[in-house]
């Protein structure tokens, strides 16, 4: 899966093995239901993680895919040990924190 290049990348933090991200998708239209559906997605993820571990899969510390991770996921769960280096790069290329004005995961 990772044979196409040998340079360091932000994600995944480890190229030891490839993991295919899992998407948990719920759709709703009522904003007052946000918390309820976010909780349901978290419960689904916890349930699936427990089942995978019970089946012998070593996924408890697997990095989460940022495009599928719920909004309050800690960036450490996405970028792992690469986070300090990413923060260092950000300081060099974005000293005025322009990217801090955008959405997405903040280093």
C-alpha positions as CSV (number, residue, x, y, z in Angstrom):
1,X,0.0,0.0,0.0
2,X,2.8,2.4,0.8
3,X,5.3,1.2,-1.8
4,X,4.8,4.2,-4.1
5,X,7.0,6.5,-2.0
6,X,9.4,6.5,0.8
7,X,9.2,10.1,2.0
8,X,7.7,11.1,5.3
9,X,4.1,12.2,5.2
10,X,1.8,13.8,7.8
11,X,-0.7,10.9,7.6
12,X,-0.5,8.1,8.3
13,X,1.9,8.6,11.2
14,X,3.1,5.0,10.7
15,X,3.6,3.2,7.4
16,X,4.1,-0.2,9.1
17,X,0.7,-1.4,8.0
18,X,-2.1,0.0,5.9
19,X,-5.5,0.5,7.4
20,X,-8.6,1.4,5.5
21,X,-10.6,4.1,7.2
22,X,-14.1,3.4,8.4
23,X,-16.8,6.0,7.9
24,X,-19.8,6.2,10.3
25,X,-22.4,8.3,8.7
26,X,-25.6,9.8,10.1
27,X,-27.8,12.4,8.5
28,X,-30.2,14.8,10.1
29,X,-31.7,18.2,9.5
30,X,-32.6,19.5,12.9
31,X,-29.7,21.5,14.5
32,X,-31.0,20.8,18.0
33,X,-30.3,17.1,17.4
34,X,-26.6,17.7,16.7
35,X,-25.5,16.4,20.2
36,X,-27.7,13.4,20.0
37,X,-26.3,12.3,16.6
38,X,-22.7,13.1,17.6
39,X,-23.2,10.9,20.6
40,X,-24.6,8.2,18.4
41,X,-21.6,8.3,16.1
42,X,-19.2,8.1,19.1
43,X,-21.2,5.1,20.5
44,X,-21.1,3.4,17.1
45,X,-17.3,3.9,16.9
46,X,-16.7,2.6,20.4
47,X,-18.9,-0.4,19.7
48,X,-17.1,-1.2,16.5
49,X,-13.7,-0.7,18.1
50,X,-14.6,-3.1,20.9
51,X,-15.8,-5.7,18.4
52,X,-12.7,-5.4,16.3
53,X,-10.4,-5.8,19.3
54,X,-12.5,-8.8,20.6
55,X,-11.9,-10.3,17.1
56,X,-8.2,-10.0,17.6
57,X,-7.6,-6.9,15.5
58,X,-4.8,-4.6,16.7
59,X,-6.6,-1.3,16.1
60,X,-6.9,0.3,19.5
61,X,-4.1,2.8,18.8
62,X,-4.7,3.1,15.0
63,X,-4.6,6.6,13.7
64,X,-7.9,8.1,12.8
65,X,-8.5,9.4,9.3
66,X,-9.0,13.2,9.6
67,X,-11.7,13.4,6.9
68,X,-13.8,10.9,8.8
69,X,-13.0,11.9,12.4
70,X,-15.7,13.6,14.5
71,X,-15.1,17.3,15.1
72,X,-13.5,17.1,18.6
73,X,-11.1,14.3,17.9
74,X,-7.7,15.2,19.4
75,X,-5.1,15.9,16.6
76,X,-2.8,13.4,18.3
77,X,-5.2,10.6,17.3
78,X,-4.8,11.6,13.6
79,X,-1.1,12.6,13.3
80,X,0.4,10.7,16.2
81,X,4.2,11.1,16.6
82,X,4.3,13.4,13.6
83,X,2.5,16.2,15.4
84,X,5.6,17.9,16.9
85,X,7.2,18.1,13.5
86,X,4.0,19.3,11.8
87,X,3.8,22.1,14.4
88,X,7.4,23.0,13.8
89,X,6.8,23.2,10.0
90,X,3.6,25.3,10.6
91,X,5.6,27.8,12.7
92,X,8.1,28.2,9.8
93,X,5.7,28.5,6.9
94,X,2.8,30.2,8.7
95,X,4.3,32.5,11.4
96,X,1.3,34.7,11.4
97,X,-1.1,31.8,11.8
98,X,-3.2,32.6,8.7
99,X,-4.2,28.9,8.5
100,X,-5.6,29.3,12.0
101,X,-8.4,31.3,10.5
102,X,-9.7,28.3,8.5
103,X,-11.6,25.3,9.5
104,X,-10.2,21.8,10.0
105,X,-7.7,20.3,12.4
106,X,-5.4,22.8,14.2
107,X,-1.7,21.9,14.8
